[in-house]
């Protein structure tokens, strides 16, 4: 076997990093929807920056979840409760852009499963 030089990298983020908060928000949305609709389709992403939480994606479900309230509650539970910190559950802007899964993707998922997993 020949030897090749390569560089191995990985990312590790610490408590409070926006990626960890975003993951908890996205997971919370999925958990809330799947609790009401086991056959749901959820593909959403969360983006955070100073003062803004933005959730976008495709969700097809019979469930109803008040997503902005869920986002704020998740941020509160994590501990972001003071506007002086630059990000908190009460004063941050919460933006959502959610639509149904496209029929073309639905057919592909039905026949072959989620393609991005």
N, C-alpha and C positions, 0 to 999 in steps of 0.2 A: 504494500500500500504506500502510495506517495504521500509525502508530507506537504501540507499547504499551510501557509501562514494565513491566519484570519483573526479578526477582531470580534470578540463576543461582547455584546452589550445587553443590559437589561435596565428596566426602570423600576424604581421603588419609591413610593411616595409616603409621606408621613401623615399622621393624624391631622385633620383639618384641611388637607390639600383638596382643591376643588374637584379633582377626579374622584376622590373617595365620597365626597358629598353628592356629586352627580350620580355615581353608581347607586347610592342609597335611595335617591329620588326615583331613578328608573326602576330599581327593584321594587320599591313601594308601589309604584303605579302598576307594575305587572302583578304583584301579590294581591292588590285590591281588586283588580279586574278578574283575575283567575279565580278568586274566591266566589265570584258571582257567576262566572261563565267559563267552564272548563274547556270549551272549544274556541276560546278567543284567539285572535291573532294580534300579537303586540310586537311592534318593532319601533321603539322610540329611543331617542337619545336626549340626554340632558347636558346643557352647556351652562357653566357658571362663570361670572366675572363680577367685578365689584358692583354690588347693588342690583344685579340682574340674575334671574334664573329663567332659562329658556328650554322648553321641552318641545321637541318636534318629532314627527314620525307618522307611521301608519298603524291605526288600531281598528280592528274589526271585531265587534263584540255586541252582545245583547245587554251587557252590564252598563250601569251608570256609575261613574266615579267623578266626584267634583275634584278634578285634577289640580287646579290652583290651590284649593284648601289642603290637599294632600301634600303638595310641594311645601307650602308654608309650615305645616305641622312637622314634616320631616326635618326641615331646617331648624325649627324650634327644639325638637327632641335632640338634635345633635348638639345644641347649646348656643347657637347664634341668636342671642336675645337682646343685644345692645347695638343700636345704630352707630354708636361711636366706633365700633370695630370695622365699619365700612361695609358690613354685610349682616343683615339680621332678617328674621322671618317676617317681621311686621312691616318694615319699610322697603324691602327689596321689590323691584318690579318683577312680576311673574308673567311671562309670555308663553303662549302655547300655539302651536301650529300642528294640529292633528287632523288627519283625514283617513278615510277607509283605505284598506289595502286594495291595490289595483287588481282588476280581474286577471290580468296576465300573470302577476306574481302569485295570486291565489291558486291558479291552475298548476303552476310549477311546484308550489308547496304541497298541494294535494298529491301530486304524483311523485315528487322526489324529496320532500322534506325541505327544511330551511336551508337555502343555498349558502348562507354566510356563516354557518356553524361548522 
